Each structure stands twice: as C-alpha cells, then as structure tokens.
Amino acid sequence: MTHDGGLRLHLRRVLAAPSPVVFSALTEPRELARWWGPEGFTIPSVECDLRPGGGYRMAMQPPEGDAFHLVGEYLEVAPPVGLSYTFRWEDPDPEDQETVVRLTLRDIGAASAELTLTQGDFLTERRRALHEEGWTQALDKLEELVSSAASP
C-alpha cells in the first residue's frame, strides 16, 4: 500500500489465477456474493447492469445489526483488464462521500494476475482506513476463491 498525499487507497495483490478468471469474480453477481465484504459479512443480494452507465446495488449483512446497501454506476468495463465504478453507501455516514474504485488486472505468466485497486478521494483518514481494512479482508477471500477456481 502507498499513499499519494490525497486521501486515496492503493492496494496490489498477486492472485493465482489468470485475469479472465479474476475479472469474472469481480463482476459476476454470484461470485461477488462469495467474496465481497469484510470477514463475517454476507452479501444477500447483488444486482448489476455491467456496462458503462449501468448501475449496481449490493446488500451487505454485518454479523450483527441490519443490512445496508452499497450502490454505484459503472464508469468503465474492459474485460479482462479492468473496470471502474462509483462507490457510495445508500445511507452514508457523515464522513462519507462518493468515491471511485478502479480495478486493473495484468497477467503475470499464464496462471497469475496482478490486481491493482485504487479508491478515493475520501473525506477523512478514518474512512480511508476503514475501506483499507474492508478491502484487505475481501481481497483475502477473493484470493482464496480464484485460486481454488483456477486449480485443476
């Protein structure tokens, strides 16, 4: 992770699967529901219209408490090399604002891909750190999912 002076999040992860497998996990509703969110969260529903200008909506169920929703619009959809979309909570915290997530994939050999994630700009360091923790835990689950899917 690096910081660029703004309140942006930058993460990189090498995944044991080629970029088409990873891209599918990043965009297919059934696959998203398997890895999205921090540890302990479930994703009861995912709706998406995967095209530039199309929208998405995900229900996130924490281990305790009521479900909440994440919504946004796809800005770029470029299989299998990446996508970008807006990211906002339906009922935002006062420290939240809409951010943009960019996910870029680059094949490393025939069986691995590097995923680069950027998100920002955040209003506060606290919200950036919260997203860093959530994305890190979610990417751990994604890593497990795609490596098992890519295994013979």
Salt bridges, closest charged atoms under 4 A:
ASP4 OD2 - ARG8 NE 3.89
ASP4 OD2 - HIS10 NE2 3.39
GLU31 OE1 - ARG34 NH1 3.54
ASP49 OD2 - ARG51 NE 2.89
GLU90 OE2 - ARG57 NE 2.66
GLU90 OE1 - HIS69 ND1 3.76
GLU95 OE1 - ARG126 NE 2.98
ASP96 OD1 - ARG127 NE 2.77
GLU98 OE2 - ARG88 NE 3.54
GLU114 OE2 - ARG12 NE 3.81
GLU114 OE1 - ARG106 NH2 3.27
ASP121 OD1 - ARG8 NH1 2.96
GLU125 OE2 - ARG128 NH2 2.83
GLU132 OE1 - ARG128 NH1 3.17
ASP140 OD1 - ARG13 NH1 2.81
GLU143 OE1 - ARG13 NH1 2.88
